[in-house]
């Protein structure tokens, strides 16, 4: 059984996202600073809308660093390797099956594939890295590979302060 979310965790994620978190069930991974950086979500939002992103990356520093990898062409290079490396393609298909299997434990979304482009292309490194962080190394080869290329996003300390009584999700702070 998943332990209930602590109010401080919900506050931290809200501050990271700049909005109230949706469909969050648990913290799937914690940053080196101790705050959540990946959360697990239900396959549907509260209104019933499908939300197939099981592992949702929340840390803005990590998201920015992953965005740099995407902009530098890593996804294009990874997708090209799928066509020429059958072993890698098989591992990526297995990662997609792992992702959908874990999502299906919450609720089956008929006809909704794994996210991030799995298993045919690399479409979103944020999803793949979140998957790797949530389940550990050795499951998602492209998430693992991207993680190896990322700087330490916790090096500067927490990205938000969930203990600040004046902090409000979506409200920009003045420096």
Helices and strands as residue ranges (DSSP letters): H 7-17, E 24-30, E 36-41, E 55-57, H 60-71, H 74-84, H 86-104, H 125-135, H 141-149
